[in-house]
Amino acid sequence: MLLIAEIILTIFAWRNGWKWLALLPIGIGFTLGLVVGFVIGASGGSTENAGWVVILDIIVTIVLIVMCSKKPKSADDSKTLLKD
């Protein structure tokens, strides 16, 4: 269910002006989830030890919410700030 919310938030962040940067949080979260799964599986552990991975998923969701609520700074805005 959270994956669907993350996909929707990614679409809104993309439309908000973040473009390919909107794909980074979900991509990083997915990659880290795969790596953690492989490491736990290779070490013979169980998923009971991976409860902290849920926190990673919540962090990804929070980052996407922030990206949806704020527009990225454009290059023109930063140049005008430097001139002042």
C-alpha positions as CSV (number, residue, x, y, z in Angstrom):
1,M,0.0,0.0,0.0
2,L,2.9,2.4,0.8
3,L,4.4,1.6,-2.6
4,I,1.4,2.9,-4.4
5,A,1.5,6.1,-2.3
6,E,5.2,6.5,-3.1
7,I,4.5,6.1,-6.8
8,I,1.8,8.7,-6.7
9,L,4.0,11.1,-4.7
10,T,6.8,10.5,-7.3
11,I,4.5,11.4,-10.1
12,F,3.4,14.6,-8.3
13,A,7.0,15.5,-7.5
14,W,7.9,15.0,-11.2
15,R,5.1,17.3,-12.2
16,N,6.1,19.9,-9.6
17,G,9.4,20.4,-11.4
18,W,11.8,18.0,-9.8
19,K,11.9,15.8,-13.0
20,W,14.4,13.0,-12.7
21,L,15.4,14.0,-9.2
22,A,11.9,12.8,-8.1
23,L,13.0,9.2,-9.0
24,L,16.0,9.3,-6.6
25,P,14.2,8.6,-3.3
26,I,12.2,5.7,-4.5
27,G,15.2,4.3,-6.4
28,I,17.5,4.6,-3.5
29,G,15.0,3.0,-1.1
30,F,14.3,0.2,-3.5
31,T,18.0,-0.5,-4.0
32,L,18.8,-0.4,-0.3
33,G,15.8,-2.8,0.4
34,L,17.2,-5.2,-2.2
35,V,20.7,-5.1,-0.7
36,V,19.4,-5.6,2.8
37,G,17.3,-8.5,1.6
38,F,20.2,-10.1,-0.1
39,V,22.5,-9.6,3.0
40,I,19.9,-11.1,5.4
41,G,19.3,-14.0,3.1
42,A,23.0,-14.7,2.5
43,S,23.8,-14.6,6.2
44,G,21.0,-17.0,7.0
45,G,19.0,-14.5,9.0
46,S,15.3,-14.0,9.1
47,T,13.1,-11.1,8.3
48,E,12.4,-10.6,12.0
49,N,15.8,-8.8,12.2
50,A,14.9,-6.3,9.4
51,G,12.2,-4.3,11.2
52,W,14.2,-1.1,10.8
53,V,13.8,-1.3,7.0
54,V,10.2,0.1,7.6
55,I,11.8,3.3,8.9
56,L,13.7,3.6,5.6
57,D,10.4,3.3,3.7
58,I,8.9,6.0,5.9
59,I,11.9,8.3,5.3
60,V,11.5,7.8,1.5
61,T,7.8,8.8,1.8
62,I,8.6,11.9,3.9
63,V,11.2,13.0,1.3
64,L,8.7,12.6,-1.5
65,I,6.1,14.6,0.5
66,V,8.6,17.4,1.0
67,M,9.5,17.3,-2.7
68,C,5.7,17.6,-3.6
69,S,5.2,20.5,-1.3
70,K,8.3,22.6,-2.4
71,K,9.4,23.5,-5.8
72,P,13.0,23.2,-6.7
73,K,15.1,26.3,-6.9
74,S,15.8,27.3,-10.5
75,A,19.2,28.4,-11.7
76,D,17.8,31.9,-12.3
77,D,16.7,32.3,-8.7
78,S,20.1,31.4,-7.4
79,K,21.8,33.9,-9.7
80,T,19.6,36.7,-8.6
81,L,20.3,35.9,-5.0
82,L,24.0,36.0,-5.6
83,K,23.8,39.4,-7.3
84,D,22.1,41.0,-4.2
